[in-house]
Amino acid sequence: MSFTQRIRLRADAIWKASHDHPFVQGIGNGTLPKESFKYYMKQDYKYLIEYSKVMAMGVVLAPDLKTMSGFATALDETLNTEMELHRTYAERLGVSREELEATVPGPVTLAYSSAMLAEAQKGSLAELIASILPCAWSYYEIGKALAALPGALDHEYYGEWVRMYSSEDFGSIADWLIATLDQLAESKSAEELDRLEAIFLNTSRYEYMFWDMAYKQESWPVA
Ligand SMILES: Cc1ncc(CO)c(N)n1
């Protein structure tokens, strides 16, 4: 079993909880309230700005040109393809570009972004990838699972979201991160692998919390 298969298995209960979350299921069967989706899109836009910075740090930490290029591709895909989805939905929701960019990050958005940035700043590429892998990988799994539900891909409102995250272009980034982490893991000690697993489990938990935050449109308890 590869290292990433091992940590994916350890995170299985968390990933299953995300998959079963009413927010995720609501995108798949079209019943998600638009207000929750609007809140999510705005928060996710802010999250993706920080996620992009982490990938840019991947370019800096990369040991060779091929790896630099992989992070540059992932960065471009996020800033110019994935975030374009958010900009398109914002327009449909009547949210201006200014309002979108001025979104105040909620508690989970801030905690999750900060956790990724902190791992990236420690200077090890493996830690950086372990922290962002649940993001790319779990969305691709969710995208594919929802795409298999009848009508989800063609849904007039949420179909575009499902098409984005089930797409091969999106999945190829997850596959590349998986392969890169497995390669880096080969030269790590057992202690270092445990540490990578702990990072992966933590950001997997944040993925669940992000869905839950969006469903509840949770904001700071004191404004
Ligand atoms: C919170 C979150 N995790 C993962 C992705 C996938 O890029 C996303 N857009 N948002």
The ligand as an SDF file (V2000), in Angstrom:
LIG
                    3D

 10 10  0  0  0  0  0  0  0  0999 V2000
  -12.4290   24.4110    1.4550 C   0  0  0  0  0  0  0  0  0  0  0  0
  -12.0750   23.8950    0.1160 C   0  0  0  0  0  0  0  0  0  0  0  0
  -11.3890   22.7500    0.0170 N   0  0  0  0  0  0  0  0  0  0  0  0
  -11.0330   22.2720   -1.1920 C   0  0  0  0  0  0  0  0  0  0  0  0
  -11.3410   22.9510   -2.3620 C   0  0  0  0  0  0  0  0  0  0  0  0
  -10.9620   22.4060   -3.7040 C   0  0  0  0  0  0  0  0  0  0  0  0
  -10.0590   23.2220   -4.3480 O   0  0  0  0  0  0  0  0  0  0  0  0
  -12.0570   24.1510   -2.2130 C   0  0  0  0  0  0  0  0  0  0  0  0
  -12.4110   24.8840   -3.3010 N   0  0  0  0  0  0  0  0  0  0  0  0
  -12.4020   24.5900   -0.9770 N   0  0  0  0  0  0  0  0  0  0  0  0
  1  2  1  0
  2  3  1  0
  2 10  2  0
  3  4  2  0
  4  5  1  0
  5  6  1  0
  5  8  2  0
  6  7  1  0
  8  9  1  0
  8 10  1  0
M  END
$$$$
